[in-house]
Amino acid sequence: MDYRFLLADRGTREEFLARYDELAATFAAGRGGPEALEGGVSFGDPAEAVKVVTEGVDAPLDPGMEAIIERFTRPVQLVQHGSFRPPADGFPQAELVIGELEQARAPLESAIPSSGRVDLRNHRKTWAGTGWVVGDRLVVTNRHVAEEFARPDGAGFVFREPVRGRRAQATMDWRQEHDITAESRFRVERVLWIEPEPSHDVALLRVTETGEDGEPCPPPIGLLSADELDGLGVGGWIGVIGYPARDSRNDLGDQQRLFDGIFDVKRLAPGRITGLHPAMVRHDATTLGGNSGSALVDFRTGKAAALHFGGIQGDANCAVPAPALARIIAERAS
């Protein structure tokens, strides 16, 4: 995790220290997740943790303290009926983050219906990642997501046959929300493009005009221009809309606590841009493997700043910048 912005605001630091006993007690009681920290609960000194986070002190952060700070400052929201709310476990959230989320509610909720889960049939996996509408019946996701069910074939792409004699099928479901049974499924008709390595981790899909129940495809999420992305800048707030899945590559206890044991459904994870480069955007929202292909939605405009493609626990999350994505779409979406 890139800690620079978690407690960067003075008010958040003061709130964290003032409410620390409450946070620690809630976490230790299991309300921040049903599992205890391996080896018992150990949090360390909160004042020292603030110094480590805000001043870049070269010292390790106690795992329990790290989990508390991340849960407090980067609370992953549940998405239901196209809106978002905090989990029902009662774990406290930083007032600054609550305020930012509420101020950005309309732009974020405009993007939620256009983000979906890439579901699979005739495949060893039931789903592969996240995708979102970026044009007329046009969905963007990651190369490594599309490669689960498609491969190059001559000048185009075909669906794989993971089951002998039966081609894989992919659908976009714009719902898959916690405790909500409604679906909105659109078949992936064609794989238009899979960007080859070592270029950006991008793939483009064409879905049907209407869903299985006759509903129209959701509207596109706009893309920030280069100037707009620069205006958002390092420190700008974004929301990652996607489908975090339990990930064996990361600490399982941390995942259980940060996500309340709720996986594979639509979530909204607030965070800030931590790095801007022509070839990559970095951010500190809380994500897992199923977030591959998620949109980083600008709190101000509801447009996408980038396409999330991966992260390393304890380090940073990485995404394809919107201008680079726009170039690929202009060249390949035909």
N, C-alpha and C positions, 0 to 999 in steps of 0.2 A: 504494500500500500504506500502510495505517495502521501505523506502526512501533511504536506505544507498548508493545505487549506482547511483541514478538519477543525482546527481550533484557531484559525488565523484571525477571526473576528474577536475583538476584546470582549464584547458582550457574551459570546459563546464560551470563551474561556472562563469568565466570571460565573456564568450559569453552571458550567460543568463543575467547578470547584464548590460552589454553593450547594449543589444538589448531589455531590459525589456520594454521600452516605446513602441517599435514596437510591441512586443508580446501583451502587455495589450491593445493597440489600436486595433490590429487585432481581439483579442478575444472579446473586447467590441462591435466592429462593427458587430459581428455575423459571421465573416468569419471562426471562429473556431467552428461553429455550429450555426444553425438557431435560437436557443432559448436563451433568456437572462437568466442569473442566477436568481433563484427565489428571489424576494425581491430586485432586482437590482444588478448591478455589483459592487463587492467590492473585492479588491485584497490584500490590506495590503502593508507592507513594504518589498521590494524584498531582501534587505540585511538581514533583520531579518529572512525571509523565508530560505535563504541560510544557516544561522546559525542553524535553527531548523533542516533542512534536513541533513546537513553534520556533525553537532556536537552532534546530538541526544538530543538537548535541550528539556526539558519536557514542551512543550508549544504547544497548538493547532495550526495547519496551516490553514489559511483562506481558505475556500472551493474554492473560485475563484483562489487564488494563487496555490493551489494544482492542480487544473485542468490545469492551464497554464503550470506548471512545467511538469506534466505528458504528456501533448500533445507535448511539446517541446522536451522532452528527450526520450519519448517512442511512436513515431508516428506510428500508425497502417497503414500498406501499403495495397493498393489495388492489387489484383492478377488478371491479364488478360493475356490470351494466354500463360499461364505457366510462366510468368514473373511478376515482381512486380514494383510498382511505388508509390510515395506518392499521397494522395488525391489531387484533383485539386483546393481545396479551397484556396491555397496559404499560409496556416499557416506555419510560419517558423519552421524548424527542426534544432536541434543541429548539428553542423558540425561534431562532433565526431561520432554521430550516423550515419549520412549520409556516412561518410568514412568507418565505420565498415560494413554497409550494402553493399556498393559497393565492398569492398574487398571480402566479402563473397557471392557475387552474384552467382557465378558458383555453389558452394556447396548447397546454398539454392534452386536455381532453379532446381537442380537435384532431390530434394525431393518434390517439388511442385506437379508434375503430379501424385505422388503416395499417395496423401492425398485427401480424398473425403468426401462427405456428406452422412450420413445414411438417405436415404429417405424411407418413409413408404406409403403403400397402405392398404386399408381396415382398417383404423385407424383414431382416432380422431385427430392425429397429422400428418402433412405432412412430417416432418422429426424429427430426434431425437438427432443428434449430429454429431461428426466427427469420422472418422476411417482412417487408413492408412495401406498400404501393408507392411507386415513384413516377408513374405515368399511366396512360390509358392501358388498363389490363397488364401493366408492367410491374413486376415485383423484383426487388433487389434483395440479395442475400450474399453469403460468403461463398467463395470458391469451395472451401472445404466442406460446406454444407451441401452444395449441389453435387459434389463428387460422391456423396453417399449413394445417390440414385441415378446419376448420369455420367456419361463419358464422351470424349470426342469420337467422331466417326466421320472421316473424310473432312468435308468442309463444314459439317454441322455437329450436332450432338444427339445421342440416343439414350434412352433409359436402359439402365443396367438390368441384368437377369440374375439377381441374387438367388432366386429360386429357379431351378432348371425348367426352362420352357415357359416361365412366367415373368414378364417384365415388371419391374418396380413401377409403382404409381405414386405420384406426389400430389398432395392437395394443400391448399392454404386454408386454415381455419382461423377466421378473424376473432373468434371468441376464446374458448378454452380458459374460462375464468373460474376462480375458486368458488366452489359450491354452486356454480351455475351450469345447468344442463344444456342450455341452448347452444347450438352450433351455427356456423356460417361458413360452409365449405365450398371452395372453388378449386376445380381440378387444374393442375398445371398441364397445359396443352403442349407447350414446347419449352425446351431449354434454349434460349437465344444465344447465350454466350457464357463461357467460363473463362475468365481472365487467366492466362497461363502464368506459372511461376517464372521468374521471381517478382512479377508485377503485383499489383494490388489484389487483395483477397476479396474478389468481387465476382458475382454471377448474376445473370439476368434471366428471369422466367416470364413466360406469357401465360396468363390464366384465362379461364373461360369468361365470357361476357356476363354471365349470370351464375349464381350459386346453385347448389343442389335443390334449394327451395325456391328458386326463381328470383332471388334478390339481386340487386345490382352490385357491382364491385365497389368497394369503398373509394373515396376520392384520394388522389395522390397527396403525399406529404411533400411540400416544397423543399428545395435545397438552398442553403445559404450560398450566396456568391462569395467570391474571394474577399471582397471588401466587407461584406456582412460578417464573415467568419473572423476577419481581423478585428472588426468592431466588437464582436463577442469577447474575443481575447482570452488570455490566460487568466483564470479566476472566474470566468463567466459560468453561469449556472446552466446545466443541461439535465434532462431526464432520460434515462435509458429505458426504453419500453421493449420488453421481451419476455422470454420464458426460461428463467434460471432453472437448471436441472442439477440434482445432486452429482457432484463431480469428484471422482476418486483421486484426482490429481491434487486436490486441495484438502485441508484439514476438515475431516467430517464433523467434528464437534463444533468448530466455528460455523460451518454451514448450517448446522441444526439450529444454533442460537441466532444467527443473523437472519435466517429465513423462517424461523418458527416451525421447522420441519415441513414447510409447505413448498413443494417443488412442482415443476412442469406446467404451471399455470401463468397467466399474464400478470406481470408485475411492473411497477414503475420505480426505478432507483434514481434518486436525486444525486447529483454530484457536480463537480466543477472541472473545467478544462485546466489541466496542469502543464500542458505543453502543446505548442502549435508549430508545425513544420509543414512544408509543401507536400511531403509524402506521408505524414502521419499526424494524427491528433492523439494526445494522451489525456486521460481523465481518471477521476478517483471515485466514480460511482461503484456501488457494490454489485458485482456480476458473478455469474458462474458459466459453465460451458454452454448451457442451452441458450445463453444470450448471444451466441454467435449469429450475426446478421441483424442485430438490433439497431434501431435508429437512436442517435443522440439528438434529442429534441431541444432546441433553444427555448429557454423559459420565456423569452421576450416575444418571440414571433411564432412559435409552433412549427418552424421549419427545422429540417434536419441539418445539423452541423457536421455529421460524420456517420459512418457505418462501422459499428463495433465489430472487431474480428477476434479479439483475444486478450488475455491478461495473464499475469504471473503473480501468484499470491505473494504479498509482501513487497511487491514492486510497483507495477503500473498496469493500466488497461490501455489498449491500443485500438485505433479506429482509422478508417480511410476518410480523408477530408472530403467534404461535399464537392468542392470544385473538381477534384480528381475523379470523383464518382460521376459528375456531370459530363466530363469529357468522355468517359467510357460509354455512358448511355448514348451520347450524341453519335459516337462512332459505331456502336454495336447493336442498338435497339431497333432493328429493322426486320 
